[in-house]
Amino acid sequence: MRRPTHELICAAAALQAERTAVAGDASWPHSINGLTALRGIGGVGSEANTDQS
């Protein structure tokens, strides 16, 4: 059994991001939380930015 190629993994991630953006509120993909969630950096409710030491 062969592993999926890098291109296939990227295409699957892009499709998932598109489906997530379409399923949400119309303004959500353009918000800070939407962009970070779609990029995979963080997401809604992420506690990464709460500690500003």
Helices and strands as residue ranges (DSSP letters): H 6-23, G 28-30, H 32-39
